[in-house]
Amino acid sequence: MECDWKPDEQGLQQILQLLKESQSPDTSTQRSVQQRLEQLNQFPDFNNYLIFVLTKLKSEDEPTRSLSGLILKNNVKAHYQNFPNGVSDFIKSECLQNIGDASPLIRATVGILITTIASKGELQNWPELLPKLCLLLDSEDYNTCEGAFGALQKICEDSAEILDSDMLDRPLNIMIPKFLQFFKHSSPKIRSHAIACVNQFIISRTQALMLHIDPFIENLFALATDDEPEVRKNVCRALVMLLEVRLDRLLPHMHNIIEYMLQRTQDQDENVALEACEFWLTLAEQPVCKEVLCGHLSQLTPVLVNGMKYSEIDIILLKGDIEEDEAIPDSEQDIRPRFHRSRTVAQQHEGDGIEEEEDEDDELDDDDDTISDWNLRKCSAAALDVLANVFRDDLLLHILPLLKELLFHPEWVVKESGILVLGAIAEGCMQGMIPYLPELIPHLIQCLSDKKALVRSITCWTLSRYAHWVVSQPPDIYLKPLMTELLKRILDSNKRVQEAACSAFATLEEEACTELVPYLAFILDTLVFAFSKYQHKNLLILYDAIGTLADSVGHHLNKPEYIQMLMPPLIQKWNQLKDEDKDLFPLLECLSSVATALQSGFLPYCEPVYQRCVNLVQKTLAQAMLHQSQPDQYEAPDKDFMIVALDLLSGLAEGLGGTIEQLVARSNILTLMYQCMQDKMPEVRQSSFALLGDLTKACFQHVKPCIADFMPILGTNLNPELISVCNNATWAIGEISIQMGPEMQPYIAMVLHQLVEIINRPNTPKTLLENTAITIGRLGYVCPQEVAPMLQQFIRPWCTSLRNIRDNEEKDSAFRGICTMISVNPGGVVQDFIFFCDAVASWMNPKDDLRDMFYKLFWPPVSKSSPH
């Protein structure tokens, strides 16, 4: 045992010197400190010095001692398995002896160190830890009790699963009743630790807690009006979680809990109010919400509405008093990472454009991005949004009287909150709002030119929530004035307003689609001018507005004068950006939409764009191979570059069709795709299958030689757990079969069984079902002898999944396939013929020869021998 370990005085001074230097603000000093720390890690007893400074060297100042402990914690994280036994034993015993240090900072540091060692799998190898900490809770000395509790709270947070498993002989059976005893402790800090510890075990429905659920809830009620905000906050947090997992136990007390939460949502301490406000969000998801809350709506509504005002601190943080900031460059940490949404192939439906999966984009989060922290305003607004969806127009009874006062209020902060309220209820109360919109929309359009930037920005968002209604009215009444004002706001002198206006305009574009065609010149004028005006962050949103415009108006964008306006600034940005620059993502996405819309109009720009995309894919693959062979030498590449490049290549193939043939001929894209299709990252495979399908349609002569290599890979990717990968692989197989014709025969066995399995799975998403049905139909069209014997196993789900999609080429080839298979194996359809009739009836106007095929199946020719 090394408890008699003593530091060498010279070594100790050297380490203290380092700790002092590391507190210097100078980055080059910081860097050299980092290097010296790395070197010191070579010495086995370096960590003994660190724990010695933390726990024994009371003469040093606290920040230095704490820092020594935090460096030790990082070493434990990185190298604990290499610590010699003597060192780790010394550290463990020092920790337990000093958990009650007189300084709160040192106690907390020791606690962090303990939980870090514990979570390195050491709870099993440190059997005395939990019993010892639980014993220390009973100490008469406050510091010891508080330190032990602090450490236990961290362990409960970090190791909840292990504590509740058989690996440790179920310590929670002792710990939880022990924690409950401390709910009534005289020290608020300790009461707070006790609740926080137990709270870790609610969501997982831990058995040891469920056995004591009633005393736990009684104890919570007893602390409901505690003077200490931290205790009230933990009580609220507990009740919110219990609402999710033990509603049965709360129901008898529901009336009182709701009354209590109404009080707490107005707590003087904003952290308590925020925890309490989460209660309404969680309650809205419970089926009992309507029943238990309807009597309290008249009290709750004004509380939530009141919470939606900016607090004074919000306004300071938002620089709400700075109106013009367009010339101030963005700080890089303001720019949130973007997530590229990889390409998914979907079918068009009756009566709409492409049916999107539920799009989360217009959630209430578009509001104050720079304080992206969740706060009371956001939580209140989100709660009002979900409650509007539960109570629908019943909520309006309580909201409308408040709204009248807010929307026309002389104080901007109040007026601004009213506009946010109006946006929050848009989805749930739409029907009931319609009679008021002819008056409200013009008022909001006026608010777009309010003198306060924060009013202008929230108005953009709220108007976007009513875009669907605006577009349903005659365009001159609301659409035209709204568009005109929004375009002015896109060029606002305030960055937050520019951002809100750009996002709102993208939503308007999605709703209005081709209604925008008459105003295209006017719109492009503004968007192109914004290029020269925008700082970094808003440029990224501008790309999105341009891409969405291209998606919305499609081929109407393909006019020489529009191309002349739009392409030069896009290509200029494209040339400025380096291959490593993440700004390429939104620009590539935007160009992908533009290429698809412009079709032949994109030809002049196509070659350099194509080349660069192929290079991006090649670079990323090469980097990934280096990283795989020598992970210490080379870091892993960011595969998003490759994914976005594959998607833009898909856009080019779709927009340019056969004209992409020469570019494909002159590049190694198929070799690269072969590697991408086998990448371990699902999004890479998803995008490479989309590209495979698009190239199959555009220039099959180049794809055909690789089919024997590609088909087995497609077969192994028909795993419906990865919906988008499976969907794109399925679609590509269908496109390939149309091009291959009867030569598809050797590959049918690789894919057919999986496809039939997918179409019969319960809860398969609609897009995947439709693409699977189309591909089965197409395989049957080119190889009826191989597919028809299985008819009976898929005919019913096949018919039900295709009856809602629009007439198009894919549907046409799929139905030809099914007719051909029925004539080969009529027995396979007998039991489900009624479903087939229903599917055939979904055609608006099939081509003549397809109509003949239907006709022959319904009225087979009568045999000649029987008398007419």
VEXLUMGU-91606 format. One record per residue (C-alpha): residue in three letters; x, y, z. Coordinates in pm, whole numbers, plus 32768, in hexadecimal, padded with zeros to 4 digits. Layout:
N
AlaXYZ...
//
This chain:
868
Met800080008000Glu808B81577FA3Cys7FE5822580B2Asp81408287812ATrp818183257FD4Lys822B84787FF1Pro825A85717ED6Asp83B285E27E6FGlu83C687567EC3Gln846187BA7D76Gly836186F17CAFLeu8247878E7D7AGln82C288F07D31Gln82DA88A07BBFIle817088277BB7Leu80F189527C7FGln81A48A367B88Leu80EF89847A6BLeu7F9C89A47B17Lys7FD78B1A7B43Glu803A8B4779D7Ser7F0D8A88795BGln7E2C8B9779F1Ser7EC88C977907Pro7DE38D1F77F6Asp7EF98D0F76F0Thr7EB98BF875F3Ser80268BAA75A7Thr80688B7D771DGln7F368A9C772BArg7FBD89CD760DSer8114899676A9Val806C893877F4Gln7F9F88317739Gln80DC879E76A0Arg8192878F77F0Leu806586E97895Glu806B85E17781Gln81DD85A477C5Leu81A58589793DAsn80A2847A7900Gln81C9839478ABPhe8223838C7A21Pro815382937AEAAsp814583687C25Phe80E684B17B76Asn7F7E846C7BDDAsn7FE984467D4ATyr806B85AC7D3BLeu7F2086247CACIle7E4C85847DBEPhe7F4686007EC1Val7F1887697E4FLeu7D9E87407E53Thr7D73869E7FA7Lys7EAC86DE8079Leu7F438828800DLys7E5D890B80D7Ser7F568A2A80BFGlu7F0A8A567F4BAsp7DE78B2A7EC8Glu7CA48A6E7E78Pro7C978AAB7CFEThr7DF38A0E7CDBArg7D9688E07DB2Ser7C4F88B17CF5Leu7D0088CA7BA6Ser7DF387BA7C16Gly7CC486DC7C5DLeu7C2787277B0BIle7D6786D27A51Leu7D70858D7B16Lys7C0485507AB3Asn7C6585747940Asn7D8484807973Val7C9483897A15Lys7BAD83AD78EAAla7CC4837277F0His7DB982807897Tyr7D1D81E979D0Gln7D548084795CAsn7ECD80C97954Phe7EE881537AB8Pro7FBF80717B96Asn7EF57FD47CB2Gly7FA680997DBEVal7F5181E27D12Ser7DE081967CE4Asp7DC1811C7E4EPhe7E6A82587ECEIle7D7D83327E00Lys7C4882747E78Ser7CA182877FE8Glu7CFE83F97FCFCys7BAE84427F2ALeu7AE583988039Gln7BAB843F814FAsn7B7C859B80BDIle7A1585978042Gly79C58677816DAsp7AC887878123Ala7A6688D981B6Ser7A628979805BPro792B89407F81Leu7A0789577E48Ile7AF688467EC0Arg79D387687F31Ala793287897DDBThr7A7D873C7D2CVal7AB186037DFFGly7949859E7DAEIle798A85C27C37Leu7AC684F67C59Ile7A0D83E27D16Thr78F683C47C14Thr79F483C27AF6Ile7AAD829C7B96Ala795F81F27BDFSer78E382147A79Lys7A26817979EFGly7981802F7A4DGlu7A1580547BA8Leu78D3803F7C71Gln790E7EC77C6AAsn7A7F7EEA7CC6Trp7A417FE47DDEPro79497F257EB7Glu797E80007FE8Leu791F81437F2ELeu77A281437F47Pro778A80B980ADLys788F81B7811FLeu77DE82DF8078Cys768F82738109Leu773182598260Leu77C383B7823ELeu766384408202Asp762084068375Ser774D84D683E0Glu770A85F184D7Asp77F986C8840BTyr7739878E8300Asn785E8797820BThr7886861E8214Cys771285E081E1Glu76FA86DE80C5Gly78378661801BAla77C384F68028Phe766C85587FA2Gly770686257E8BAla77D784F77E23Leu76AA840C7E3AGln75DA84F87D63Lys76E784F37C57Ile770083777C68Cys758483557C4AGlu758C84397B19Asp76AF83857A6FSer767182197ACEAla74F881F47AFDGlu74E380B87A24Ile75F87FFB7ADALeu756B805A7C2FAsp74257FB77BCBSer74BE7E777B41Asp751D7D297BD7Met768F7D737BADLeu769D7E247CFFAsp75AA7D627DD5Arg749F7E747DB4Pro75267F897E96Leu73F580627E4AAsn731E7F907F34Ile73E88031804BMet743C817F7FA7Ile72E081F57F43Pro723B81CF809CLys737382778125Phe7350839F8037Leu71DF83C48091Gln723D83FB81FEPhe72FE8534819CPhe71D785E380F2Lys718F86818245His72F986E18298Ser732D883D832ASer742488A6821APro7386891180CDLys74BF88A2800DIle749B87418098Arg73228731805DSer736B87957EF8His747886877ECBAla738C85807F59Ile727385CA7E5EAla736B85E67D3ECys73F4848B7D92Val729D83E87D96Asn723384A37C59Gln733983E37B92Phe726B82A57BBAIle710D831B7B59Ile7116830579DDSer71AF81A779DEArg709981347ACEThr71A380A17BB2Gln71107F8C7C87Ala71AA80087DCDLeu710081597D9EMet6FB380CA7D29Leu6F9D800B7E73His6FB181577F2FIle6EEC82297E39Asp6DE182997F33Pro6ECE83148044Phe6F9A83BD7F30Ile6E69847B7EB0Glu6DFB84D68013Asn6F58855C805BLeu6F4F86297F1BPhe6E0286C57F7EAla6E95871A80D2Leu6FAD87DE8029Ala6ECA88887F2DThr6EEC89E47FC2Asp705889C88033Asp710C8B178056Glu72368A9F7F8DPro72058ACB7E11Glu72E889A27DC1Val720488C07E93Arg70C689447DEALys716C89107C97Asn71BB87A37CE8Val7058876B7D6ACys6FCA87F27C22Arg70BB871D7B58Ala705085E67C1BLeu6EDE862B7BE1Val6F1586607A6BMet6FC3850E7A4FLeu6EC0845E7B28Leu6DB784E27A3BGlu6E5B8412792AVal6E9982D179EBArg6DA982C37B13Leu6C7C838F7AADAsp6BA282927B6AArg6C3F83047CB2Leu6C1584777C69Leu6AAD84687BE8Pro6A0384687D3FHis6ABE85AD7D91Met6AAB86427C33His69D687707C8CAsn6ACB87DF7D99Ile6BFC87947CC4Ile6B74886E7BAAGlu6B2A898A7C9FTyr6C8B89647D29Met6D2D89647BD0Leu6C698A9E7B74Gln6D0D8B487C9FArg6E668AC17C4DThr6E4F8B267ADDGln6E418C8A7B67Asp6F5F8C4E7C5FGln70458D767CA0Asp716C8C977C49Glu71708C637AD0Asn72158B0B7AECVal70F68A907BC3Ala6FF68B2C7AD8Leu709C8A8079AFGlu709689267A54Ala6F28895D7AB0Cys6ED089CE7952Glu6F50888078CAPhe6E2B87E67988Trp6D318872788BLeu6DFC87F27766Thr6E05869477FCLeu6C9886997868Ala6C2D86F17705Glu6CB985A3768CGln6BE484DC7784Pro6A8C84607716Val69F484E7785BCys6A65864A780BLys691786C9778CGlu6855863778ACVal693486AE79CBLeu69958801793DCys6854888778A3Gly67E1892079EBHis692C89D87A15Leu69558A6B78B8Ser68D48BC1791DGln69EA8BD77A25Leu6AFE8B2F795CThr6AD78BF47819Pro6B328D4B78AAVal6C598CAF7966Leu6CED8C197827Val6CA88D53775EAsn6D538E21786AGly6E838D3C785FMet6EAA8D8576ECLys6F268EE8771FTyr709A8F2476FBSer713B8F527852Glu7222907B7883Ile734E8F967885Asp72DB8EFA7738Ile72D090517698Ile743090A17710Leu74B48F547692Leu74018F817546Lys749190E07522Gly7325914074F3Asp738192AE74FEIle746F929473D5Glu739692C972A5Glu749792CB718CAsp75A491C47192Glu75B6914F702BAla771A91CA7004Ile779D910E7136Pro783A8FC170D1Asp77B68E877181Ser78828DE0728DGlu78C18C787224Gln78258BDD735AAsp76D58C7972FCIle76BD8B9271D3Arg76128A517233Pro767A890D718AArg759188B8706EPhe7513875D7029His74FA86F66EC1Arg73BC86396E74Ser742685256D8BArg736084E16C55Thr723283F96C73Val716883926B47Ala6FF083BF6B7BGln6EB1839C6AAEGln6DC184B46A52His6C6584986AE8Glu6B0E84FE6A79Gly6ACA866C6AAEAsp6C1E86E06B27Gly6D8987046ACEIle6E7D86126B6CGlu6E0585A06CBDGlu6F1185F96DBBGlu6F4B852E6EF2Glu6ED285FE701BAsp6FB0872D6FF9Glu702A87B87142Asp70B388F470A7Asp6FAB89E97113Glu6FAC89887282Leu6FB58AA27379Asp71288A9D736CAsp714A8B997254Asp71228CA8734BAsp72548D1B7416Asp73788C577395Thr74948D0C743AIle74188CB67595Ser73E98B5C7512Asp73CE8AEE767BTrp72788A7276D8Asn71D38B8377A7Leu70828BD8783FArg700E8C96770BLys70558B717622Cys6FC58A727711Ser6E848B3E7743Ala6E5D8B6875CDAla6E9889F5758CAla6D9B899E769DLeu6C978A857603Asp6CDB89E874AEVal6CA188817529Leu6B7388E575FBAla6ADB899374CCAsn6AFD8844741AVal6A4A8793753APhe6930888A7580Arg690F891E7421Asp680F8A367419Asp67B08A0B758ALeu68FA8AB575D9Leu68978BE4750ALeu67848C447601His68998C9176F9Ile699B8D187602Leu68D08E0C7530Pro687E8F047648Leu69F28F0D76A3Leu6A658F2D753ALys6997906674F6Glu6A4B9117760ELeu6BA7909775B7Leu6BAF90CA743EPhe6B60923D7450His6C269287758FPro6CFD93C47591Glu6E2693127638Trp6EED92537536Val6F4891327620Val6DD990EB7662Lys6D75911074F6Glu6E9390297490Ser6E198F1A757FGly6CBB8F3674EBIle6D448EF7738FLeu6DFE8DC57414Val6CB88D4774B4Leu6C078D6D7368Gly6D158C9C72BEAla6D178B9573D1Ile6BA38B4873B1Ala6BA38B4D7233Glu6BB089D67204Gly6ABA89677311Cys69BA8A8072F8Met69C68ABB7180Gln68548A757145Gly67E08B5F7255Met68D58C6F71E9Ile685B8C807080Pro67478D8470BFTyr68498E70715BLeu695D8E487058Pro68D58F426F56Glu6909904B7061Leu6A418FBB7108Ile6B198F6D6FD9Pro6B1A90D96F5EHis6B6C914970C4Leu6C90905470CEIle6D0890C46F78Gln6D139224700CCys6DD891A57137Leu6EE491307042Ser6F52929B7034Asp6F4992D871ADLys706C93A7722BLys70E39294731CAla71AD91827274Leu713290777367Val6FC990C77308Arg701B90B37195Ser70CB8F6471BEIle6FB98EB67286Thr6EB48F3B7190Cys6F6C8E8B7073Trp6F508D437130Thr6DE18D6A7190Leu6D7E8DC4702BSer6E318C8D6FADArg6D528BBC7094Tyr6C208C446FD9Ala6CBC8C246E7DHis6BD78B036E21Trp6AA18BDB6E54Val6B3B8D086DA2Val6B808C356C6ESer6A1B8BAC6C6EGln698E8D0E6C3BPro69908DD66AF4Pro6B008E3A6AC7Asp6ACD8FB16AACIle6A288FD06C00Tyr6B338F416CE9Leu6C408E7E6C2DLys6CBE8FA46B62Pro6CD590A06C82Leu6D6B8F966D67Met6E6F8F356C66Thr6EC8909F6C1EGlu6EFE90EC6D90Leu6FB88FA86DDALeu70A88FEF6CBDLys70EF91456D58Arg713790986EA2Ile72298FAA6DF6Leu72F090E96DB6Asp72B991716F19Ser73DC92216FC5Asn73BF913370EDLys74568FD570D1Arg73518F2871A9Val723C8FB770CEGln72F28F4D6F90Glu73078DEC701AAla71998DDC7087Ala71258E6C6F3BCys71F58D776E70Ser716A8C4E6F33Ala70078CD16F1BPhe702F8D0A6DA6Ala70A58BA26D77Thr6F658B2C6E26Leu6E948C106D48Glu6F418B836C13Glu6EE98A1F6C7AGlu6D7C8A7D6CA7Ala6D5A8B5B6B74Cys6E1D8A886A77Thr6DC98AFC6917Glu6CF48C1F6998Leu6E458CD069AFVal6E968CB1683DPro6E0A8E0B67DBTyr6EEE8EAE68DFLeu702D8DEC6895Ala70F78F11680EPhe709E8FDF693DIle70F38EC46A30Leu72408E70698AAsp729D8FDE698CThr72808FE66B06Leu73278E976B4AVal744D8EEB6A69Phe747590416B0BAla747B8F9A6C61Phe75B48EDC6BF1Ser767D901A6BF6Lys75E9908A6D40Tyr75E68F5A6E25Gln76E28EF56F2DHis774D8D8B6F4ELys762F8CF07019Asn75118D7B6F49Leu75B78D1D6E01Leu757E8BB36E66Ile74098BF66E90Leu73FE8CB56D48Tyr747D8B7E6C92Asp73578AC36D25Ala725D8BCD6CB0Ile72EB8BB96B4EGly72E68A3B6B4CThr71808A386BCALeu711D8B326ABCAla71AF8A4C69B3Asp70F589206A47Ser6FB189E96A4EVal6FAB8A7E68F0Gly706A8968683CHis709F899466C6His70088AF366CDLeu715F8B616749Asn71FB8AF36600Lys71F48C43654BPro73348CE764D0Glu72F48E2C6590Tyr72BE8D7466DAIle73F18C9966A5Gln74BE8DD1665EMet74538E6867ABLeu74758D356883Met759E8C6A680EPro76BF8D676815Pro76AB8DAC698ELeu767E8C3969DBIle77A88BD76905Gln78788CF0699BLys783B8C626AFATrp78818B066A75Asn79D58B7869F6Gln7A2B8C2D6B3BLeu79EB8B046C1ELys7AFF8A086C63Asp7AB988916C5FGlu7AD988846DDDAsp79DB899A6E19Lys789789266EBAAsp77E08A426E0ALeu77ED89626CD9Phe76D288906D6FPro75B7898B6D52Leu76458A0F6C09Leu765188B06B72Glu74EE886B6BEBCys747C89B16B4FLeu752A89646A04Ser7490880B6A03Ser733188A46A0BVal739489AA6909Ala742888A5681BThr72ED87CF6833Ala721188FE67ECLeu72E3899466D2Gln7318884A661DSer73BE88A564D0Gly73EF8A086550Phe74F78985663ELeu75D088F36528Pro76CB8A116516Tyr771E89E56689Cys770B88726695Glu786F87FE664DPro793188B16764Val781D885D685DTyr782086EF67F9Gln799C86DB680CArg79AB87756964Cys78A3868A69EDVal7962855B696DAsn7A9F85E96A0BLeu79F1861D6B5AVal797F84B26B5AGln7AD984376AF8Lys7B8B850B6C00Thr7AA184986D15Leu7AC783296CBAAla7C4383496CADGln7C4B83F66E00Ala7B6982E76E93Met7C5581D76E17Leu7D8582876EAEHis7CCE82AD6FF7Gln7C6E81406FF7Ser7DD080C46FBAGln7E7F81BE70A4Pro7D8382577196Asp7E9483027266Gln7F2B83AF7137Tyr7DF2841C707CGlu7CAA849E7101Ala7B5984207087Pro7AC484EF6F6BAsp797B85AA6F88Lys78A684CA6EAAAsp779B85D76E81Phe787386656D67Met784E851F6CAAIle76D984FF6CF4Val7687865D6C7CAla775D862B6B46Leu76AA84E46AF0Asp755C85966B18Leu75C286B26A32Leu763385B1692FSer74D6851A694DGly744286736911Leu751B869D67DAAla74BC85466754Glu734C858D6790Gly735986EB66FBLeu743986A665D1Gly73CB8544657DGly748A84B06458Thr756D85E0642FIle762F85746563Glu76A5844264A0Gln77F184D56428Leu784C854D6584Val780E83F26612Ala78D7835664F7Arg7A048430654BSer7A0483F266C4Asn7A3082D167B8Ile78E583166868Leu786B81AD684EThr79A2812768FBLeu7971822A6A0EMet780081D06A2FTyr785E80626A59Gln792480C96B8ECys781781B76C0EMet770C80AA6BF0Gln77D77FDB6CE9Asp782780F76DDCLys77D280AB6F46Met771B81F76F70Pro75AC81C76F09Glu7583832B6E80Val76A182F06D8AArg75FB81B26D0AGln74AA82606CF9Ser753283766C19Ser75FB82886B3FPhe74C381B66AF6Ala740182F06A96Leu751B834B69A6Leu752081E8691DGly73AC820468C8Asp73D7835A6827Leu750282EA6756Thr744281B166F0Lys733482946661Ala742A838A65C3Cys753882B16526Phe7509813F6562Gln761780DF6466His771D8142656BVal766E8099668FLys76237F4E65E3Pro77867EBC65F0Cys77807EE0676EIle762A7E4267AFAla76BB7CEE680DAsp77877D9E691FPhe76727E89698FMet75487D9D69AEPro75C97CC96AD2Ile76137E0B6B93Leu74B47E8B6B50Gly74297D3E6BC9Thr74DF7D556D17Asn745D7EB96D4ELeu72ED7E5B6D4AAsn72DE7E776EC2Pro71A97F3B6F2AGlu72477F9B7078Leu730580A56FB2Ile71D781366F03Ser727E82316E18Val739781466DAECys729C80336D6AAsn71B481236CB2Asn72C081A36BC3Ala734F80476B84Thr71F07FCB6B31Trp71B280EA6A41Ala730280B46993Ile72B47F406960Gly716E7FA268B5Glu721C809A67CDIle73277F996778Ser72267E8C6724Ile71757F716629Gln72C37FA66575Met73337E3A6589Gly71F07D9C6510Pro71FA7C1E6501Glu73727C276555Met73087C7666BBGln72B47B0566E8Pro73F57A91679BTyr73CC7BA068A5Ile725F7B6E6906Ala72B07A6D6A13Met739F7B626ABFVal728B7C5B6B0DLeu712B7BD26AE5His71017B266C36Gln71727C596CF8Leu70867D396C30Val6F5B7C566C71Glu6FB67C516DE2Ile6FC67DCE6DF1Ile6E767E026D46Asn6DD37D1A6E45Arg6E727DBC6F79Pro6D877E777062Asn6DD37FEB709FThr6EB280136F6EPro6EC081876F0CLys6DEB81E86DE2Thr6F0982576D00Leu6FBF810C6D2CLeu6E8080436CEDGlu6E3980FF6BA9Asn6F9A80D86B24Thr6F9D7F676B82Ala6E547F2C6ACCIle6ED17FE26997Thr70157F1A6992Ile6F607DCB69BCGly6E7B7E30689DArg6FA27E8F67C2Leu705B7D4B680CGly6F1D7C9067ACTyr6F017D5C666DVal705C7CF565F1Cys70667B926684Pro6EFC7B2066B8Gln6F5679AC66C6Glu703B79E867F3Val6F587AD168B9Ala6DF47A5E6869Pro6E027920693EMet6E1A7A006A75Leu6CED7AD46A0FGln6C0D7A596B24Gln6D0D7AC16C2CPhe6D0D7C316BCBIle6BDB7C886AF8Arg6B077D1A6C12Pro6C077E0A6CB0Trp6C807E596B4FCys6B267ED46AEBThr6AE37F9B6C27Ser6C30804F6C20Leu6C1580C46AB6Arg6AB181416AACAsn6B03829F6B2AIle6C2482FF6A4BArg6C0683D86916Asp6C0C834F67B3Asn6D7A83526745Glu6E808282668FGlu6EDA81B967C5Lys6D7281646811Asp6D3B810E66A2Ser6E578010668FAla6DF37F7967E1Phe6C8A7F3D6771Arg6CFE7EA96626Gly6DCE7DB966F6Ile6CAB7D5367D3Cys6BC87D1866A5Thr6CD17C4265FDMet6CFD7B74673DIle6B867B446765Ser6B707AB76607Val6C8F79C6665AAsn6BFB796167ADPro6A8979BF67C1Gly6A5C78DC68F0Gly6B3E79C069BCVal6A447ADD69B4Val68F47A2C69D3Gln68C17A646B49Asp692A7BD16B3EPhe68947C3869EFIle67BF7D466A93Phe68FF7DF86B0BPhe69887DED69AACys68467E8B6924Asp68677FA16A23Ala69D07FE669BBVal69777FEE6848Ala686080E56898Ser696881DA691BTrp69DE822567B8Met69678371672CAsn69CF833265C6Pro6AAC8204657ELys6B5681EA6428Asp6A8681346325Asp6B507FF16322Leu6B4E7FE064A1Arg69D580156498Asp69C27EED63A7Met6A857E17649DPhe698C7E6C65B1Tyr686E7E2A64C5Lys68EA7CD06468Leu690D7C6B65D7Phe67AA7CD2662ATrp670F7C4464EDPro67E47B20647CPro67987AB16313Val668C79A56303Ser670D785C6274Lys66A4781F610DSer660676C86140Ser64F177376228Pro63B977C1617CHis6395793F6190
//
